[in-house]
């Protein structure tokens, strides 16, 4: 979705969950642009039931994709991080939040 205007509400909602923040943290720290559900599940805290991979596939990655943070292909179970495209919208969000807190 190049050129897509990111909604601040979408970004905040997408990052409100610890698993989804963990996905972003994984990409930021690893420097990888693409990861599979299995790569991400191995890097995130697990409850031991295998539920992390299911939650990533069915909930977390689709929500991050709707917010424009990743591109997710459920058929290949691969996500591509769009971090470079998000830096400016996130900066704008922080400016807006700081202004609201200061008001």
N, C-alpha and C positions, 0 to 999 in steps of 0.2 A: 504494500500500500504506500509506495513512495508518494511524497507530496501531501499525504493525509494530514489534516489538522488534528492534533491530539487534544482530546477533551481532558481538562484537569481532573474532572470527576472520574473519568475512566482510569486515568493514571493512578489516582489515589485509591480507588476501589481495587484495582489490580494489585497494588502493592500493600494492601491492608492485611494480607495473609502471610504468615511466616514461610510457608512452603514457596509461595510465589516470589517473595523477597529472596529466598534461598537460591532460586533459579537465577535471578538477576545477579546475585552475589557470585554464583558459580561462574557465570560468563565474565563478569568484571575481573575476578581474581585469576581465572585460568587463561584469559586472553583468547579462548576459543570462540569462534563465531557460530559453530554448529555443534550440537550435541544430541544424542539419542535420549529417549526416555530412560533407558537403562543406565546411561552415563550419569544423568542427573540423579536418578534414584540412588545410585551408588554413592554419590557425593553428599546427599542430604540425610539428615537424621531419619532413622527408620523405627517403626513400631514393632518390627520383627515379623509382621504378618504378610509382607509383600504389598501392603496397601499403598505405599508411597508411589510406586510405578503406576498403579491404577488411578490414583488421585491426579498424578501429573498428566496422564493421558486423557482422562475424562473431564477434569475440572481445571487444574492450574494452567496448563499450557493453552487450552482454548481461551481461557479468560485473558491471559497475557497476550494472545494473538488478537483478540478483539480490541484490546487497548493499544495495539500497535507496537508492543514491546518485543515480541518475537513473531516470526512467521512459523506456523506449525503445520506439518503435514501428517495427519493421523495415519495415513497409509504406510508411510515409512517410519513413523514414530520419531521424526527428527525435527528439531527446532533450530531456527537461525535467529541469533540475537541481532537486534537492530539498534544497539547502543549508540552508535555514532549519530543516528538520526534522532535520538531521544535527548541528547545532551541539552540542546537549546530549549525544547519544551519543558524539560525538568528545571532548567535555570529560571525560565519564566514562572513556573509554578512556585519555586522558592521565593522569588521576588513578591509574588502575589500573597503568599502565606505570611511572609514577614510584614508586609504592609497591613494585612488584616490583623495580625497580632499586635502591631504597634498602634493601631487606631483606637 
